[in-house]
Amino acid sequence: MNILHTSDWHIGRSLYGKKRYEEFEAFLTWLIATIEAHTIRVLLVAGDIFDTSTPSNRAQELYYSFLCRVAASPCRHVVIIAGNHDSPSFLNAPKELLKALDVHVIGSITTDLQDEVLVLCDERNTPELIVCAVPYLRDRDIRTAEPGESIEDKEQKLLAGICDHYAAISAAAIQKRRELGGDIPIVAMGHLFTTGGKTVEGDGVRELYIGSLARVSAGIFSSCFTYVALGHLHVPQLVNGLETVRYSGAPLAMGFGEARQQKSVCRVHVNGQTASVEVIDVPVFQRLQRIKGDWAAIQGCIMKLVAAGSPAWLEVIYEGDEIIGDLRERLQRAVASSKIEILRIKNNRVFDQVLRQTSAQETLDDLDVNEVFARCLEMHGVAEEQRPELLQTYEEALLLFREEDVRAE
């Protein structure tokens, strides 16, 4: 049986205000062609389908149109779990209807563990695969808060909760296999952050829980799992060097930091209790490029791109010694009458002012929430030794706000 593992689509995500719906549509069209070309029977989507919990109408249209097209393909089943960016209730709302298309959606954990243990059957209605579809485990799902807890206590409870859930789900899957009989392979899914996982600057990957220690090791995944399909990290990678425990990575570059990264999906060929993995490269649907240097270097690079007719979106980082007050105007003249668009300009020559606009072009889009907080600490002269604890408290507050947003749905 051929399985395709993908994750972190982030449909609806924009880049410095630039909408990317054409890219998402091109990727989903390519994915359908890949499913047909490789005779994929099961598609696993390991979370972060959308970029926000309230996706736009256009994002929803792309999602549902894709699912309808998959139903008409050789693919027999689609299994979708929610990620930390997704709204559990939004994904779950049409789940009963989607079952008619053999699309199985797990937006959140439920009181019955069996809801996450899916038995997928072939065209003769014979069980051929068991999927442990574990969605993103939210703090409130796996940890009970107690007065006076330290950050370390909370992190240890989170780790214990995640480990316990995977232990219980693997035991339930093994029991299900015994009941069904035969040598049915078991595949697990998850949306989490593993120890040693790689990220890149600007990829938008958030810490899932308070602090940075609530990351799990590969040891939580039972040996009964033939393959483990993970989501959350955007860099395609193995977990602890294991070929059959991996992140597929995001199919599109989420920021300029990922511009040079080859994106991919994973084709998993399962034969009994063994699995082999083939990485399939995803084409680049919109070129992103980061240009750095002094004015001569930047101008030379842009001239080459213009001459080649490139339609690239650019991030320009000026690092020269000369102060250029009309940097934006120069850049716009350089790309005039070309297909190139400049989405971000960063002037490092004057980027040392704290919490003030470093040029006429800098906006909050140039900073993430942690950068703003770091500048606040710097501006107010907070001692270095006090900053780690303040940063943890700040991150805890941000996570509480995000959890409140989910509760308010």
C-alpha positions in Angstrom: 0.0 0.0 0.0 1.2 3.5 -0.8 0.6 6.3 1.7 1.4 10.0 1.2 2.4 12.1 4.2 2.1 15.9 4.1 1.5 18.6 6.7 1.5 22.3 7.5 -0.2 23.7 4.4 -1.2 26.9 6.2 -3.8 27.7 3.5 -4.5 31.4 3.7 -1.1 32.6 4.9 0.1 35.8 3.4 3.7 37.1 3.2 4.1 40.7 4.3 0.6 41.4 3.1 0.9 39.5 -0.2 -1.9 37.0 -0.7 -0.7 33.5 -1.8 -3.9 31.8 -2.9 -2.5 31.0 -6.4 0.5 29.2 -4.8 -1.8 27.1 -2.5 -4.1 26.2 -5.5 -1.0 25.2 -7.6 0.3 23.0 -4.8 -3.1 21.2 -4.3 -3.4 20.7 -8.0 0.1 19.2 -8.0 -0.8 17.0 -5.0 -3.7 15.5 -6.9 -1.5 14.7 -9.8 1.1 13.1 -7.5 -1.6 11.0 -5.8 -2.6 9.7 -9.2 0.9 9.2 -10.5 2.1 7.2 -7.4 -1.2 5.3 -6.9 -1.6 6.6 -3.4 -4.3 4.8 -1.4 -4.1 6.8 1.9 -3.3 10.5 2.3 -2.2 11.7 5.8 -2.3 15.4 6.6 -0.6 16.1 9.9 -2.1 19.4 11.0 -2.0 23.1 10.3 -4.4 22.9 7.3 -5.1 26.6 7.6 -3.0 29.4 8.9 -5.6 30.8 11.3 -8.6 29.4 13.2 -10.9 31.6 11.1 -9.9 30.8 7.5 -11.2 33.0 4.7 -13.9 31.9 2.2 -11.2 31.5 -0.4 -9.1 29.3 1.8 -12.1 27.1 2.6 -13.0 26.9 -1.1 -9.5 25.5 -1.8 -9.7 23.0 1.0 -13.1 21.5 0.2 -12.5 21.6 -3.6 -9.3 19.6 -3.0 -11.1 17.0 -0.9 -13.7 16.5 -3.6 -11.0 16.0 -6.2 -9.3 13.4 -4.0 -12.5 11.5 -3.7 -12.5 11.1 -7.5 -8.8 9.9 -7.4 -7.3 6.4 -6.7 -6.9 7.5 -3.1 -9.3 5.6 -0.8 -8.9 7.5 2.4 -7.8 10.9 3.7 -6.9 11.3 7.4 -6.7 14.9 8.6 -5.7 16.0 12.2 -5.8 19.5 13.6 -2.6 21.5 14.2 -2.0 24.3 16.6 -3.1 26.9 14.0 -6.4 25.1 13.3 -9.7 25.5 15.0 -10.8 22.1 16.3 -14.5 23.0 16.1 -14.1 24.4 12.5 -12.4 21.2 11.2 -14.8 18.9 13.1 -18.0 20.7 12.0 -18.4 18.8 8.6 -16.7 15.6 9.7 -19.8 13.4 9.5 -20.5 14.7 6.0 -16.9 14.2 4.9 -17.0 10.6 6.0 -19.1 9.9 3.0 -16.0 10.8 0.9 -13.8 8.6 3.2 -12.3 11.7 4.7 -11.6 11.2 8.4 -11.1 14.4 10.4 -9.8 14.5 14.0 -10.0 18.0 15.3 -9.5 17.4 19.0 -9.2 14.5 21.5 -12.5 13.2 22.9 -13.6 11.2 25.9 -13.5 8.0 23.9 -9.9 7.1 22.9 -11.3 4.8 20.2 -12.3 7.9 18.2 -8.6 8.4 17.4 -8.0 4.8 16.3 -9.2 4.5 12.7 -9.5 1.3 10.8 -9.2 1.9 7.1 -10.6 -0.8 4.7 -9.8 -1.6 1.1 -12.3 -1.8 -1.8 -13.5 -5.2 -0.5 -14.1 -3.7 2.9 -11.2 -5.7 4.4 -9.2 -3.8 7.1 -5.8 -2.9 5.6 -4.5 -0.1 7.9 -4.9 1.2 11.4 -4.2 4.9 11.9 -3.6 6.4 15.3 -4.8 10.0 14.4 -3.6 12.1 17.3 -4.4 15.8 16.9 -2.4 18.7 18.4 -2.8 18.1 22.2 -3.7 21.3 23.8 -2.6 22.2 27.3 -6.1 21.9 28.8 -6.5 18.5 27.2 -3.6 16.8 28.9 -2.8 18.9 32.0 -4.7 19.9 35.1 -3.6 23.2 36.5 -2.9 23.5 40.2 -2.2 26.5 42.4 1.4 27.3 43.0 2.8 25.3 40.1 6.2 26.4 38.7 7.0 26.6 35.0 9.0 23.4 35.4 6.1 21.6 37.0 3.8 22.6 34.2 6.3 21.5 31.6 6.8 18.1 33.3 3.0 17.6 33.4 2.7 18.4 29.7 5.4 15.9 28.8 3.8 13.3 31.0 0.4 14.0 29.5 1.7 13.7 25.9 3.6 10.5 26.7 0.6 8.9 28.5 -1.7 9.8 25.5 0.5 8.1 23.0 1.0 5.1 25.2 -2.8 4.7 25.6 -3.4 5.2 21.9 -0.8 2.6 20.9 -2.3 0.1 23.4 -5.7 0.7 21.9 -4.4 0.1 18.4 -2.7 -3.1 19.3 -5.9 -4.4 20.9 -7.9 -3.4 17.8 -5.4 -5.3 15.7 -5.9 -8.4 17.9 -9.6 -8.2 17.5 -9.4 -7.8 13.7 -6.7 -10.5 13.3 -4.0 -10.5 10.7 -0.8 -8.5 10.3 -2.4 -5.1 9.9 0.1 -2.3 9.9 -0.3 0.6 12.4 0.6 4.1 11.5 0.6 7.1 13.9 0.1 10.8 13.3 0.9 13.7 15.5 1.4 17.5 15.6 4.1 18.3 18.1 7.7 19.5 18.7 10.3 16.8 19.1 13.6 17.2 20.9 16.3 18.3 18.5 13.8 19.4 15.9 15.1 21.9 13.3 13.5 25.3 12.5 14.7 28.2 10.4 14.3 31.9 11.0 11.1 33.4 9.7 9.2 30.1 9.3 6.4 31.0 11.6 6.8 27.9 13.8 5.5 28.7 17.3 6.4 27.1 20.6 3.4 24.9 21.4 3.5 25.2 25.1 4.9 27.4 27.9 8.7 27.6 27.8 10.8 25.6 25.5 11.3 22.3 27.4 8.0 20.6 26.5 9.4 18.8 23.6 9.1 15.0 23.3 11.6 12.4 22.4 11.2 9.7 19.7 10.9 7.3 22.6 7.2 8.1 23.1 6.3 6.4 19.8 5.6 2.7 20.3 7.5 0.1 18.4 4.2 -1.1 17.1 4.0 1.9 14.8 5.2 1.0 11.3 5.4 4.7 10.4 4.9 8.0 12.3 3.7 11.0 10.3 4.4 14.3 12.1 3.5 17.9 11.5 4.4 21.3 13.0 8.0 21.7 11.9 8.4 23.2 8.5 11.8 21.7 7.7 11.6 18.2 6.3 13.5 16.0 8.7 13.9 12.6 10.5 13.3 12.3 14.2 16.4 11.0 16.0 17.7 9.6 12.7 14.8 7.2 12.3 13.7 6.8 8.6 10.1 5.9 9.6 9.6 8.7 12.1 9.6 12.1 10.3 8.3 15.5 9.5 7.2 15.9 5.9 7.7 19.7 6.4 5.6 22.5 4.9 5.1 22.2 1.1 5.6 26.0 0.6 8.3 28.3 1.9 6.5 30.2 4.7 9.1 33.0 4.8 12.3 34.2 3.1 14.3 32.1 5.6 13.1 29.0 3.9 13.6 30.3 0.3 16.5 28.0 -0.5 15.0 24.9 1.2 13.7 22.1 -1.0 10.2 21.3 0.0 8.8 17.8 -0.1 6.1 15.2 0.7 6.7 11.6 1.8 5.6 8.5 -0.1 5.5 5.6 2.3 5.2 2.1 0.9 3.9 -0.2 3.7 4.3 -4.0 3.4 3.1 -5.7 6.5 5.1 -4.4 9.4 7.8 -2.7 7.3 7.8 0.6 5.6 10.1 2.3 3.0 10.0 6.0 2.4 10.6 8.0 -0.8 10.9 11.8 -0.5 9.1 13.5 -3.4 10.2 17.1 -4.1 7.5 19.8 -4.4 8.0 22.3 -7.2 8.5 25.9 -6.5 5.3 27.7 -7.4 6.5 31.2 -6.5 10.2 32.0 -6.2 11.3 33.8 -3.0 14.7 35.3 -2.7 16.6 37.2 0.0 19.2 39.7 -1.2 21.8 41.0 1.2 24.8 43.3 1.0 25.8 46.9 0.2 24.1 48.8 -2.6 26.4 47.6 -5.3 25.8 44.0 -4.4 22.0 44.4 -4.2 21.8 46.4 -7.4 23.9 43.8 -9.3 21.7 40.9 -8.1 18.5 42.7 -9.0 19.9 43.5 -12.5 20.6 39.8 -13.1 17.1 38.9 -12.0 15.5 41.5 -14.2 17.6 40.4 -17.2 16.5 36.8 -16.7 12.8 37.9 -16.5 12.4 36.5 -13.0 9.0 36.9 -11.3 10.6 36.5 -7.8 9.4 38.1 -4.6 12.3 39.7 -2.8 13.4 40.5 0.7 16.2 43.1 0.6 18.5 43.5 3.5 20.9 46.5 3.2 24.1 46.0 5.1 26.3 48.7 3.6 28.2 51.4 5.6 26.7 54.3 3.5 23.5 55.8 4.9 20.9 55.7 2.1 17.8 57.8 2.8 16.1 56.9 -0.4 16.7 53.1 -0.4 13.1 52.2 -1.1 12.9 54.6 -4.1 16.2 53.2 -5.5 14.9 49.7 -5.2 11.6 50.5 -6.9 13.4 52.1 -9.8 15.6 49.0 -10.1 12.6 46.7 -10.5 10.4 49.0 -12.5 8.9 47.4 -15.7 9.9 43.9 -14.4 7.9 41.0 -12.9 9.8 41.3 -9.6 8.1 42.4 -6.5 9.9 43.6 -3.3 7.9 42.6 -0.3 10.2 43.6 2.5 13.1 46.1 2.9 15.3 45.9 6.0 18.0 48.6 6.5 20.5 47.2 8.9 22.6 50.3 8.7 20.1 52.1 10.9 18.5 49.1 12.6 20.0 49.7 16.0 17.3 52.1 17.4 15.1 50.5 20.0 11.3 50.3 19.5 11.4 53.2 17.0 11.0 53.0 13.3 14.5 52.3 11.9 13.5 53.8 8.6 10.4 55.2 7.1 9.5 51.7 5.9 9.7 49.6 9.1 6.4 48.5 10.5 5.1 45.9 13.0 5.1 43.5 10.0 8.9 43.4 10.3 8.8 42.3 13.9 7.3 39.3 15.7 5.8 39.4 19.2 9.0 38.2 20.8 11.2 40.8 19.0 8.8 43.6 20.3 9.1 42.3 23.8 12.9 42.0 23.6 13.1 45.6 22.5 10.9 46.6 25.4 13.3 44.9 27.8 16.3 46.6 26.1 14.7 50.1 26.2 13.8 49.8 29.9 17.3 48.6 30.8 16.2 45.3 32.3 19.1 43.3 33.6 20.2 40.3 31.6 19.8 37.9 34.5 16.1 38.9 34.9 15.2 38.5 31.2 14.7 34.7 31.0 12.1 34.6 33.7 10.3 37.6 32.3 10.3 36.0 28.8 8.8 32.8 30.1 6.0 34.8 31.9 5.4 36.7 28.6 5.2 33.5 26.6 2.8 32.0 29.1 0.5 35.1 28.7 0.6 34.7 24.9 -0.3 31.1 25.1 -3.2 31.8 27.5 -4.5 34.4 25.0 -4.4 31.8 22.2 -6.2 29.3 24.3 -8.9 31.8 25.1 -9.3 32.5 21.4 -10.0 28.8 20.9 -12.5 28.6 23.8 -14.3 31.7 22.4 -15.2 29.8 19.2 
